[in-house]
Amino acid sequence: MAVISVGIRGSDQKFVQNFKRHSDRVQTSVERLSTGKRINRPSDDPAGFVAAEQLRTELTDLKTKLKVVSRDRQESRSQQSGLAHAQQTLTELRDRVIAADDPSITADERAALIVEIDETVAALERVVAVTGITGLPQLLSSGGVVNGVKQSAELPTATELDAHVDGIQSRRIAGGTQERIGEVFEDLYRDQIVITTETLSLIEDTDFVAETAALAQAQVLSQGAIAAISYSNQQWIDQIELLLDELA
């Protein structure tokens, strides 16, 4: 008695392989459309994956540098503001010191000037406390009261105050130059971040139009492979039935 062996014929294997290939393509397209990324794992595009990782590292480094530069510029602006207030305050202090040294003023006028000098020194101390600037002259407040008149302690001379004002002016110029350099680097880093981000997007992001078309094509071909397998199987069944009828 002859043995009938039912297996997958060559044509059927081709249909199954086509179905599997197109089904895999459907899954790939669905993943890319859902994640928005063309490269979701190294196997999707090894070279592209390596390039994307390098760009991601560069992007992180650029963002860190931008953060540092922005912070330094913020601190520099605070320092510049403090130095401007300090320069103005020292100029006012110089004028009051000169006025207090005038021998022609009365004791009451001198006492009033001493009070103003104290207030000016206190204002300078507040500027230092708020802005955190360093390197300003250590100014002494006025002294005690003698015969009902408040006396001044060892106040700096007008010449010394002029030197301090000039020193602050030099610091402001140097700080302004550094701030300008920081602004240039900040703009440079921002531009590089934009360029790097766009390059990374070109490498790994999904082309939604192309991927949607690929998904539709893969779905149609997958369904066609299923139909071909079904038709081939039906022909195989018909041939077996015919053979059985002839044997009967």
C-alpha positions as CSV (number, residue, x, y, z in Angstrom):
1,M,0.0,0.0,0.0
2,A,1.5,3.4,-1.0
3,V,2.2,5.9,1.8
4,I,1.0,9.4,1.2
5,S,3.3,12.0,2.8
6,V,1.9,15.5,3.3
7,G,4.6,18.2,3.6
8,I,5.2,21.8,2.7
9,R,6.0,22.1,-1.0
10,G,8.6,24.5,-2.4
11,S,6.1,27.0,-3.5
12,D,4.3,26.9,-0.2
13,Q,7.6,27.5,1.6
14,K,8.1,30.5,-0.5
15,F,4.7,31.8,0.4
16,V,5.3,31.2,4.1
17,Q,8.7,33.0,3.9
18,N,7.1,35.9,2.1
19,F,4.4,36.1,4.8
20,K,7.0,36.1,7.6
21,R,9.1,38.8,5.9
22,H,6.2,41.1,5.3
23,S,4.8,40.5,8.8
24,D,8.1,41.5,10.3
25,R,8.1,44.6,8.1
26,V,4.6,45.4,9.4
27,Q,5.8,45.1,13.0
28,T,8.9,47.2,12.3
29,S,6.8,50.0,10.7
30,V,4.3,49.9,13.6
31,E,7.1,50.3,16.1
32,R,8.7,53.1,14.2
33,L,5.4,55.0,13.8
34,S,4.6,54.5,17.5
35,T,8.1,55.6,18.8
36,G,8.8,58.2,16.2
37,K,12.3,56.7,15.8
38,R,13.7,54.9,12.8
39,I,16.4,53.4,15.0
40,N,15.1,51.7,18.1
41,R,17.9,49.2,18.6
42,P,21.4,48.6,17.1
43,S,20.2,46.0,14.7
44,D,17.9,48.5,12.9
45,D,21.0,50.4,11.6
46,P,24.3,49.6,13.3
47,A,26.2,52.5,11.8
48,G,23.3,54.9,12.4
49,F,23.0,53.8,16.0
50,V,26.7,54.4,16.7
51,A,26.5,57.9,15.0
52,A,23.3,58.7,17.0
53,E,24.9,57.7,20.3
54,Q,28.0,59.9,19.5
55,L,25.7,62.8,18.7
56,R,23.8,62.2,21.9
57,T,27.0,62.4,23.9
58,E,28.1,65.6,22.2
59,L,24.6,67.0,22.9
60,T,24.9,66.3,26.6
61,D,28.4,67.8,26.7
62,L,27.2,71.0,24.9
63,K,24.2,71.4,27.2
64,T,26.6,71.1,30.2
65,K,28.9,73.7,28.8
66,L,26.0,76.0,28.0
67,K,24.7,75.6,31.6
68,V,28.1,76.5,33.0
69,V,28.6,79.6,30.7
70,S,25.0,80.8,31.4
71,R,25.6,80.5,35.2
72,D,28.9,82.3,34.9
73,R,27.3,85.1,32.9
74,Q,24.5,85.4,35.5
75,E,27.1,85.7,38.2
76,S,29.1,88.2,36.1
77,R,26.0,90.4,35.6
78,S,25.4,90.3,39.4
79,Q,29.0,91.3,40.0
80,Q,28.8,94.1,37.4
81,S,25.7,95.4,39.0
82,G,27.3,95.3,42.4
83,L,30.5,97.0,41.1
84,A,28.4,99.8,39.5
85,H,26.6,100.5,42.8
86,A,29.9,100.3,44.7
87,Q,31.5,102.7,42.3
88,Q,28.6,105.2,42.7
89,T,28.6,104.7,46.5
90,L,32.4,105.3,46.8
91,T,32.1,108.4,44.6
92,E,29.4,109.8,47.0
93,L,31.6,108.8,50.0
94,R,34.5,110.7,48.5
95,D,32.4,113.9,48.1
96,R,31.2,113.6,51.7
97,V,34.8,113.0,53.0
98,I,36.0,116.1,51.2
99,A,33.1,118.1,52.6
100,A,33.8,116.8,56.2
101,D,37.4,117.8,55.9
102,D,36.5,121.4,55.1
103,P,37.6,123.5,58.1
104,S,35.1,126.2,57.4
105,I,32.0,124.0,58.2
106,T,30.4,124.1,61.6
107,A,30.4,121.3,64.1
108,D,26.7,120.5,63.4
109,E,27.4,120.4,59.7
110,R,30.3,118.0,60.3
111,A,28.2,115.8,62.5
112,A,25.6,115.6,59.8
113,L,28.2,114.7,57.3
114,I,29.6,112.0,59.6
115,V,26.1,110.5,59.8
116,E,25.8,110.6,56.0
117,I,29.3,109.0,55.7
118,D,28.1,106.2,58.1
119,E,25.0,105.7,56.0
120,T,27.1,105.6,52.8
121,V,29.4,103.0,54.3
122,A,26.4,100.9,55.4
123,A,25.0,101.1,51.9
124,L,28.2,99.8,50.5
125,E,28.2,96.9,52.9
126,R,24.6,96.1,51.8
127,V,25.7,96.1,48.2
128,V,28.5,93.7,49.0
129,A,26.2,91.4,51.0
130,V,23.6,91.2,48.2
131,T,25.8,90.9,45.2
132,G,28.7,88.9,46.8
133,I,31.4,91.1,45.2
134,T,34.8,90.9,46.7
135,G,38.0,92.9,46.8
136,L,36.3,96.2,47.9
137,P,38.2,98.5,50.3
138,Q,37.6,97.8,54.1
139,L,36.1,101.1,55.1
140,L,35.7,102.1,58.8
141,S,32.6,103.5,60.2
142,S,32.7,106.8,62.1
143,G,33.8,106.9,65.8
144,G,32.2,107.8,69.0
145,V,30.7,111.1,70.3
146,V,33.0,113.8,71.8
147,N,31.4,116.8,73.5
148,G,28.1,116.0,71.8
149,V,29.7,115.8,68.3
150,K,30.0,112.5,66.6
151,Q,33.6,112.0,65.5
152,S,34.9,110.2,62.5
153,A,37.2,107.3,62.8
154,E,40.1,106.7,60.3
155,L,38.3,107.4,57.1
156,P,40.1,106.9,53.8
157,T,41.3,110.1,52.1
158,A,39.9,111.4,48.9
159,T,43.0,110.2,47.1
160,E,42.6,106.7,48.5
161,L,38.9,106.7,47.5
162,D,39.8,107.9,44.0
163,A,42.2,104.9,43.7
164,H,39.4,102.6,44.8
165,V,37.0,104.0,42.3
166,D,39.6,103.6,39.5
167,G,40.2,100.0,40.6
168,I,36.5,99.3,40.4
169,Q,36.3,100.9,37.0
170,S,39.1,98.6,35.8
171,R,37.3,95.6,37.2
172,R,34.1,96.6,35.5
173,I,35.9,96.9,32.2
174,A,37.6,93.5,32.6
175,G,34.3,92.0,33.7
176,G,32.5,93.4,30.8
177,T,35.1,91.9,28.4
178,Q,34.7,88.5,30.1
179,E,30.9,88.8,29.9
180,R,31.1,89.6,26.2
181,I,33.3,86.5,25.7
182,G,30.8,84.4,27.7
183,E,28.0,85.7,25.5
184,V,29.8,84.7,22.4
185,F,30.4,81.2,23.7
186,E,26.8,81.0,24.9
187,D,25.5,81.8,21.4
188,L,28.0,79.4,19.9
189,Y,26.8,76.5,22.2
190,R,23.2,77.3,21.5
191,D,23.8,77.1,17.8
192,Q,25.8,73.9,18.1
193,I,23.0,72.3,20.2
194,V,20.5,73.2,17.4
195,I,22.7,71.8,14.7
196,T,23.5,68.6,16.6
197,T,19.8,68.1,17.5
198,E,18.8,68.5,13.9
199,T,21.5,66.1,12.8
200,L,20.5,63.5,15.4
201,S,16.9,63.9,14.2
202,L,17.9,63.3,10.6
203,I,19.7,60.1,11.6
204,E,17.2,58.4,13.9
205,D,13.8,60.0,13.5
206,T,11.1,58.3,11.5
207,D,10.0,59.6,8.1
208,F,6.2,59.3,8.9
209,V,5.1,59.6,5.2
210,A,7.5,57.0,3.9
211,E,7.0,54.7,6.9
212,T,3.2,54.9,6.6
213,A,3.5,54.0,2.9
214,A,5.8,51.1,3.8
215,L,3.3,49.8,6.4
216,A,0.5,49.9,3.9
217,Q,2.6,48.0,1.3
218,A,3.7,45.4,3.9
219,Q,0.2,44.8,5.1
220,V,-1.1,44.2,1.5
221,L,1.8,41.9,0.7
222,S,1.3,40.0,3.9
223,Q,-2.3,39.5,3.2
224,G,-1.5,38.4,-0.4
225,A,0.9,35.8,1.0
226,I,-1.8,34.5,3.3
227,A,-4.2,34.3,0.3
228,A,-1.6,32.4,-1.8
229,I,-0.9,29.9,1.0
230,S,-4.7,29.3,1.4
231,Y,-5.1,28.9,-2.4
232,S,-2.1,26.5,-2.6
233,N,-3.4,24.4,0.3
234,Q,-6.8,24.1,-1.3
235,Q,-5.3,22.9,-4.5
236,W,-3.3,20.3,-2.5
237,I,-6.4,19.1,-0.7
238,D,-8.2,18.8,-4.0
239,Q,-5.4,16.7,-5.4
240,I,-5.5,14.4,-2.4
241,E,-9.3,14.0,-2.7
242,L,-8.9,13.2,-6.4
243,L,-6.3,10.6,-5.6
244,L,-8.4,8.9,-3.0
245,D,-11.3,8.8,-5.3
246,E,-9.2,7.1,-7.9
247,L,-8.0,4.5,-5.4
248,A,-11.5,3.8,-4.3
